[in-house]
């Protein structure tokens, strides 16, 4: 349901707001930026969904870093729709 989705490009607009689910589609976001976004805007025990490109980052290093803060729930292969990409669903460990 698209009326429940908000696209945000300016993070200053959502300061002090918490969300139960955050979806990140920007393939260039670093681990550090993702961590900053989730620390400030993801509810405790919230879900993070990331569209990940194997071309932009090393998956092993990315998963090692993300597993410190998040529990990996599922990897979804979407290569038939988007080459070299997959979705990752995490749950925060808070």
C-alpha positions as CSV (number, residue, x, y, z in Angstrom):
1,X,0.0,0.0,0.0
2,X,1.9,3.1,-1.2
3,X,0.0,5.5,1.0
4,X,2.0,4.0,3.9
5,X,5.3,4.7,2.3
6,X,7.3,7.8,2.5
7,X,10.3,8.5,0.3
8,X,12.9,10.6,2.1
9,X,16.0,12.1,0.5
10,X,16.6,14.8,3.2
11,X,17.1,13.1,6.5
12,X,16.8,16.4,8.4
13,X,13.1,16.2,7.7
14,X,12.6,13.1,9.8
15,X,14.8,14.0,12.9
16,X,13.3,12.6,16.1
17,X,10.8,10.3,14.2
18,X,10.9,6.6,14.6
19,X,9.8,4.0,12.0
20,X,9.1,0.3,12.4
21,X,10.5,-0.5,8.9
22,X,13.1,1.3,6.9
23,X,13.7,0.4,3.2
24,X,17.0,1.6,1.7
25,X,17.3,1.4,-2.1
26,X,20.3,3.6,-2.7
27,X,23.1,1.2,-3.6
28,X,25.8,3.7,-2.8
29,X,24.9,4.0,0.9
30,X,27.8,3.0,3.1
31,X,27.6,0.9,6.2
32,X,28.3,4.0,8.3
33,X,25.4,6.0,6.7
34,X,23.0,3.1,7.1
35,X,24.0,2.8,10.8
36,X,23.4,6.5,11.3
37,X,20.0,6.3,9.7
38,X,18.9,3.3,11.7
39,X,20.2,4.6,15.0
40,X,18.3,7.8,14.7
41,X,15.1,6.6,12.9
42,X,14.5,2.8,13.4
43,X,12.3,1.7,16.3
44,X,13.7,-0.9,18.7
45,X,13.2,-4.4,17.2
46,X,12.4,-2.6,13.8
47,X,13.1,-4.0,10.4
48,X,15.6,-2.8,7.8
49,X,15.3,-3.8,4.2
50,X,18.2,-3.1,1.9
51,X,18.5,-3.5,-1.8
52,X,22.1,-4.6,-2.1
53,X,24.3,-4.6,-5.1
54,X,27.2,-7.1,-5.3
55,X,28.9,-4.6,-7.7
56,X,29.0,-1.7,-5.2
57,X,30.1,-3.4,-2.0
58,X,31.8,-6.6,-0.9
59,X,29.0,-8.8,0.5
60,X,31.1,-10.6,3.1
61,X,32.4,-7.4,4.7
62,X,29.0,-5.8,4.6
63,X,27.3,-8.8,6.3
64,X,30.0,-8.9,9.0
65,X,29.5,-5.3,9.8
66,X,25.7,-5.5,9.7
67,X,25.6,-8.6,11.9
68,X,27.0,-6.6,14.8
69,X,23.8,-4.5,15.0
70,X,21.2,-6.6,13.2
71,X,19.9,-10.1,12.9
72,X,19.8,-11.4,9.3
73,X,16.3,-12.7,8.6
74,X,16.4,-13.3,4.9
75,X,18.2,-12.8,1.6
76,X,15.9,-12.5,-1.4
77,X,17.3,-13.1,-4.9
78,X,15.9,-10.5,-7.2
79,X,18.4,-11.0,-10.1
80,X,15.7,-11.9,-12.5
81,X,14.3,-8.4,-12.0
82,X,17.5,-6.5,-11.1
83,X,20.8,-8.0,-12.2
84,X,23.5,-8.3,-9.5
85,X,21.1,-7.2,-6.8
86,X,19.3,-8.8,-3.9
87,X,17.1,-7.7,-1.0
88,X,18.3,-8.3,2.6
89,X,15.9,-8.2,5.5
90,X,17.4,-7.5,8.9
91,X,15.9,-7.1,12.4
92,X,17.5,-4.8,14.9
93,X,19.0,-6.5,17.9
94,X,17.9,-3.8,20.5
